Amino acid sequence: MNYKLNSMPIQIATEPYLNRRTNDLLITELNDVDDELMGWIKEAAAFSAAK
């Protein structure tokens, strides 16, 4: 992913390879999983599957 998620506080963000990031975030409530986060997860999964 080439961008940061705006609605969630990222705990740890790293770029182990060029244009490949890992992001750790803390989800404490079901309400933390919103449409933006789900879209971000789906996009990340599609990116990973294409590699």
Long-range contacts (C-beta under 8 A, 24 or more apart in sequence): 1-40, 1-43, 1-44, 1-47, 5-36, 5-37, 5-40, 6-36, 7-34, 7-36, 7-37, 8-32, 8-36, 8-37
